[in-house]
Amino acid sequence: MTNLAAQPGVIPYVDNHDGPRRLLTVEMRPFPSSSVPYAPIVSIDGRQFVVSWGAVTFEIPADRNVHVSAHLHTNYGSQAAATPFASIVLAPHPEQVRLTAQFTGSGGSMFPVG
């Protein structure tokens, strides 16, 4: 088993898992037409990570399902607000996967690319 998290820029998988792992890249696209500053958040199996816009790479299990979700959050103005979640369950697979997360005023979507 290789240590994928040792690669520069890869966020390690933090839950207990002794099996094979693979890389997941999530492309976070900015919320269009918004004057409110949103922070992008990606969750891997329920663990939330505040990330940057653009491509973010995670180490994930390759031998079981992995739940990936994303949303945008802001503390701008008088109260906190979040966009709807974009979510997908990745089936076990040995190869690297790339997802794109997109948000609009009516919801979010997450889908494989490449």
PyRosetta script that sets phi, psi and omega in degrees:
from pyrosetta import init, pose_from_sequence

init()
pose = pose_from_sequence("MTNLAAQPGVIPYVDNHDGPRRLLTVEMRPFPSSSVPYAPIVSIDGRQFVVSWGAVTFEIPADRNVHVSAHLHTNYGSQAAATPFASIVLAPHPEQVRLTAQFTGSGGSMFPVG")
pose.set_psi(1, 131.4)
pose.set_omega(1, 178.9)
pose.set_phi(2, -89.2)
pose.set_psi(2, 158.2)
pose.set_omega(2, 178.8)
pose.set_phi(3, -96.6)
pose.set_psi(3, 83.8)
pose.set_omega(3, -177.1)
pose.set_phi(4, -62.7)
pose.set_psi(4, -32.1)
pose.set_omega(4, -178.0)
pose.set_phi(5, -68.0)
pose.set_psi(5, -14.4)
pose.set_omega(5, 178.1)
pose.set_phi(6, -75.8)
pose.set_psi(6, -14.2)
pose.set_omega(6, 178.4)
pose.set_phi(7, -70.1)
pose.set_psi(7, 140.7)
pose.set_omega(7, 179.7)
pose.set_phi(8, -57.4)
pose.set_psi(8, 133.8)
pose.set_omega(8, 176.2)
pose.set_phi(9, 84.2)
pose.set_psi(9, 0.1)
pose.set_omega(9, -179.1)
pose.set_phi(10, -94.9)
pose.set_psi(10, 127.2)
pose.set_omega(10, 177.3)
pose.set_phi(11, -83.6)
pose.set_psi(11, 123.5)
pose.set_omega(11, -175.8)
pose.set_phi(12, -71.0)
pose.set_psi(12, 154.9)
pose.set_omega(12, 172.7)
pose.set_phi(13, -77.0)
pose.set_psi(13, 124.9)
pose.set_omega(13, -170.1)
pose.set_phi(14, -99.4)
pose.set_psi(14, -12.1)
pose.set_omega(14, 177.7)
pose.set_phi(15, -84.4)
pose.set_psi(15, 165.8)
pose.set_omega(15, -179.3)
pose.set_phi(16, -69.4)
pose.set_psi(16, 121.5)
pose.set_omega(16, 177.7)
pose.set_phi(17, -161.3)
pose.set_psi(17, 118.6)
pose.set_omega(17, -177.3)
pose.set_phi(18, -100.4)
pose.set_psi(18, -3.0)
pose.set_omega(18, -176.4)
pose.set_phi(19, -86.0)
pose.set_psi(19, -171.9)
pose.set_omega(19, -179.3)
pose.set_phi(20, -66.4)
pose.set_psi(20, 155.4)
pose.set_omega(20, -178.7)
pose.set_phi(21, -130.3)
pose.set_psi(21, 164.6)
pose.set_omega(21, 177.8)
pose.set_phi(22, -144.0)
pose.set_psi(22, 173.4)
pose.set_omega(22, 179.6)
pose.set_phi(23, -99.7)
pose.set_psi(23, 142.0)
pose.set_omega(23, 174.8)
pose.set_phi(24, -124.9)
pose.set_psi(24, 127.0)
pose.set_omega(24, 174.3)
pose.set_phi(25, -113.3)
pose.set_psi(25, 127.7)
pose.set_omega(25, 177.8)
pose.set_phi(26, -113.3)
pose.set_psi(26, 124.5)
pose.set_omega(26, 176.9)
pose.set_phi(27, -94.1)
pose.set_psi(27, 113.8)
pose.set_omega(27, 179.2)
pose.set_phi(28, -96.7)
pose.set_psi(28, 114.4)
pose.set_omega(28, -179.5)
pose.set_phi(29, -95.2)
pose.set_psi(29, 136.4)
pose.set_omega(29, -179.8)
pose.set_phi(30, -59.3)
pose.set_psi(30, 148.4)
pose.set_omega(30, 177.4)
pose.set_phi(31, -67.1)
pose.set_psi(31, 119.6)
pose.set_omega(31, -174.2)
pose.set_phi(32, -72.0)
pose.set_psi(32, 147.4)
pose.set_omega(32, 172.9)
pose.set_phi(33, 56.0)
pose.set_psi(33, 37.4)
pose.set_omega(33, -179.8)
pose.set_phi(34, -116.5)
pose.set_psi(34, 129.4)
pose.set_omega(34, 174.9)
pose.set_phi(35, -91.8)
pose.set_psi(35, -3.9)
pose.set_omega(35, 179.0)
pose.set_phi(36, -89.0)
pose.set_psi(36, 131.9)
pose.set_omega(36, 178.9)
pose.set_phi(37, -77.3)
pose.set_psi(37, 114.9)
pose.set_omega(37, 178.3)
pose.set_phi(38, -103.4)
pose.set_psi(38, 146.8)
pose.set_omega(38, 172.7)
pose.set_phi(39, -104.8)
pose.set_psi(39, 129.0)
pose.set_omega(39, 177.8)
pose.set_phi(40, -78.3)
pose.set_psi(40, 138.1)
pose.set_omega(40, -179.5)
pose.set_phi(41, -131.0)
pose.set_psi(41, 128.4)
pose.set_omega(41, 176.0)
pose.set_phi(42, -115.0)
pose.set_psi(42, 135.9)
pose.set_omega(42, 176.7)
pose.set_phi(43, -115.3)
pose.set_psi(43, 133.4)
pose.set_omega(43, 175.8)
pose.set_phi(44, -117.6)
pose.set_psi(44, 115.1)
pose.set_omega(44, -176.9)
pose.set_phi(45, 49.0)
pose.set_psi(45, 41.2)
pose.set_omega(45, 175.8)
pose.set_phi(46, 88.1)
pose.set_psi(46, -8.2)
pose.set_omega(46, 177.7)
pose.set_phi(47, -90.2)
pose.set_psi(47, 121.6)
pose.set_omega(47, -177.1)
pose.set_phi(48, -90.5)
pose.set_psi(48, 139.6)
pose.set_omega(48, 177.5)
pose.set_phi(49, -129.5)
pose.set_psi(49, 121.6)
pose.set_omega(49, 171.4)
pose.set_phi(50, -76.7)
pose.set_psi(50, 122.6)
pose.set_omega(50, -173.2)
pose.set_phi(51, -122.7)
pose.set_psi(51, -179.4)
pose.set_omega(51, 177.6)
pose.set_phi(52, -98.0)
pose.set_psi(52, 165.8)
pose.set_omega(52, 172.9)
pose.set_phi(53, -67.9)
pose.set_psi(53, 151.3)
pose.set_omega(53, -179.9)
pose.set_phi(54, 100.0)
pose.set_psi(54, -155.3)
pose.set_omega(54, -175.8)
pose.set_phi(55, -86.3)
pose.set_psi(55, 131.5)
pose.set_omega(55, 177.7)
pose.set_phi(56, -129.0)
pose.set_psi(56, 132.7)
pose.set_omega(56, -175.8)
pose.set_phi(57, -111.9)
pose.set_psi(57, 134.5)
pose.set_omega(57, -180.0)
pose.set_phi(58, -122.1)
pose.set_psi(58, 153.8)
pose.set_omega(58, 169.0)
pose.set_phi(59, -94.9)
pose.set_psi(59, 129.2)
pose.set_omega(59, -179.6)
pose.set_phi(60, -135.2)
pose.set_psi(60, 160.6)
pose.set_omega(60, 175.2)
pose.set_phi(61, -62.3)
pose.set_psi(61, 143.6)
pose.set_omega(61, 179.2)
pose.set_phi(62, -102.8)
pose.set_psi(62, -10.7)
pose.set_omega(62, -172.6)
pose.set_phi(63, -110.4)
pose.set_psi(63, 13.7)
pose.set_omega(63, 177.4)
pose.set_phi(64, -156.1)
pose.set_psi(64, 167.5)
pose.set_omega(64, 177.3)
pose.set_phi(65, -62.2)
pose.set_psi(65, 145.7)
pose.set_omega(65, 176.8)
pose.set_phi(66, -133.1)
pose.set_psi(66, 126.5)
pose.set_omega(66, 177.7)
pose.set_phi(67, -90.3)
pose.set_psi(67, 127.0)
pose.set_omega(67, 179.9)
pose.set_phi(68, -123.3)
pose.set_psi(68, 130.4)
pose.set_omega(68, 175.0)
pose.set_phi(69, -139.6)
pose.set_psi(69, 163.0)
pose.set_omega(69, 179.4)
pose.set_phi(70, -147.9)
pose.set_psi(70, 151.3)
pose.set_omega(70, 172.1)
pose.set_phi(71, -157.4)
pose.set_psi(71, 170.9)
pose.set_omega(71, 178.5)
pose.set_phi(72, -114.6)
pose.set_psi(72, 141.4)
pose.set_omega(72, -176.3)
pose.set_phi(73, -132.5)
pose.set_psi(73, 146.2)
pose.set_omega(73, 176.5)
pose.set_phi(74, -141.7)
pose.set_psi(74, 149.5)
pose.set_omega(74, 171.4)
pose.set_phi(75, -112.8)
pose.set_psi(75, 18.5)
pose.set_omega(75, -176.6)
pose.set_phi(76, -72.4)
pose.set_psi(76, 136.9)
pose.set_omega(76, 178.6)
pose.set_phi(77, 85.4)
pose.set_psi(77, -149.5)
pose.set_omega(77, -172.9)
pose.set_phi(78, -86.1)
pose.set_psi(78, -13.8)
pose.set_omega(78, -179.4)
pose.set_phi(79, -151.7)
pose.set_psi(79, 162.7)
pose.set_omega(79, 178.0)
pose.set_phi(80, -77.0)
pose.set_psi(80, 148.5)
pose.set_omega(80, 178.9)
pose.set_phi(81, -145.6)
pose.set_psi(81, 149.2)
pose.set_omega(81, 178.2)
pose.set_phi(82, -133.9)
pose.set_psi(82, 150.7)
pose.set_omega(82, 174.1)
pose.set_phi(83, -79.4)
pose.set_psi(83, 166.9)
pose.set_omega(83, 171.4)
pose.set_phi(84, -61.0)
pose.set_psi(84, 155.9)
pose.set_omega(84, -179.0)
pose.set_phi(85, -81.5)
pose.set_psi(85, 147.4)
pose.set_omega(85, 167.0)
pose.set_phi(86, -108.3)
pose.set_psi(86, 134.5)
pose.set_omega(86, -171.2)
pose.set_phi(87, -146.5)
pose.set_psi(87, 150.8)
pose.set_omega(87, 176.7)
pose.set_phi(88, -155.1)
pose.set_psi(88, 149.6)
pose.set_omega(88, 172.4)
pose.set_phi(89, -110.0)
pose.set_psi(89, 121.0)
pose.set_omega(89, 179.2)
pose.set_phi(90, -89.7)
pose.set_psi(90, 128.7)
pose.set_omega(90, 177.7)
pose.set_phi(91, -76.1)
pose.set_psi(91, 159.2)
pose.set_omega(91, 177.4)
pose.set_phi(92, -57.4)
pose.set_psi(92, 137.2)
pose.set_omega(92, -179.7)
pose.set_phi(93, -169.1)
pose.set_psi(93, 144.4)
pose.set_omega(93, -177.4)
pose.set_phi(94, -82.1)
pose.set_psi(94, -17.5)
pose.set_omega(94, -172.4)
pose.set_phi(95, -90.0)
pose.set_psi(95, 156.8)
pose.set_omega(95, 175.5)
pose.set_phi(96, -61.8)
pose.set_psi(96, 149.0)
pose.set_omega(96, 178.5)
pose.set_phi(97, -131.7)
pose.set_psi(97, 148.8)
pose.set_omega(97, 178.3)
pose.set_phi(98, -126.0)
pose.set_psi(98, 130.5)
pose.set_omega(98, 179.5)
pose.set_phi(99, -120.4)
pose.set_psi(99, 152.6)
pose.set_omega(99, 171.4)
pose.set_phi(100, -117.9)
pose.set_psi(100, 133.6)
pose.set_omega(100, 175.1)
pose.set_phi(101, -110.9)
pose.set_psi(101, 129.4)
pose.set_omega(101, -179.9)
pose.set_phi(102, -129.4)
pose.set_psi(102, 147.4)
pose.set_omega(102, -179.7)
pose.set_phi(103, -133.2)
pose.set_psi(103, 144.5)
pose.set_omega(103, 175.4)
pose.set_phi(104, -131.1)
pose.set_psi(104, -179.0)
pose.set_omega(104, 178.2)
pose.set_phi(105, -66.3)
pose.set_psi(105, -17.4)
pose.set_omega(105, -177.4)
pose.set_phi(106, -109.9)
pose.set_psi(106, -0.8)
pose.set_omega(106, 179.7)
pose.set_phi(107, 160.9)
pose.set_psi(107, -172.0)
pose.set_omega(107, -179.5)
pose.set_phi(108, -133.0)
pose.set_psi(108, 159.2)
pose.set_omega(108, 175.9)
pose.set_phi(109, -144.1)
pose.set_psi(109, 151.1)
pose.set_omega(109, 178.1)
pose.set_phi(110, -137.7)
pose.set_psi(110, 129.0)
pose.set_omega(110, -176.3)
pose.set_phi(111, -149.5)
pose.set_psi(111, 152.8)
pose.set_omega(111, 178.2)
pose.set_phi(112, -70.1)
pose.set_psi(112, 146.5)
pose.set_omega(112, 174.2)
pose.set_phi(113, -131.2)
pose.set_psi(113, 157.4)
pose.set_omega(113, 176.2)
pose.set_phi(114, 86.1)
pose.dump_pdb("model.pdb")
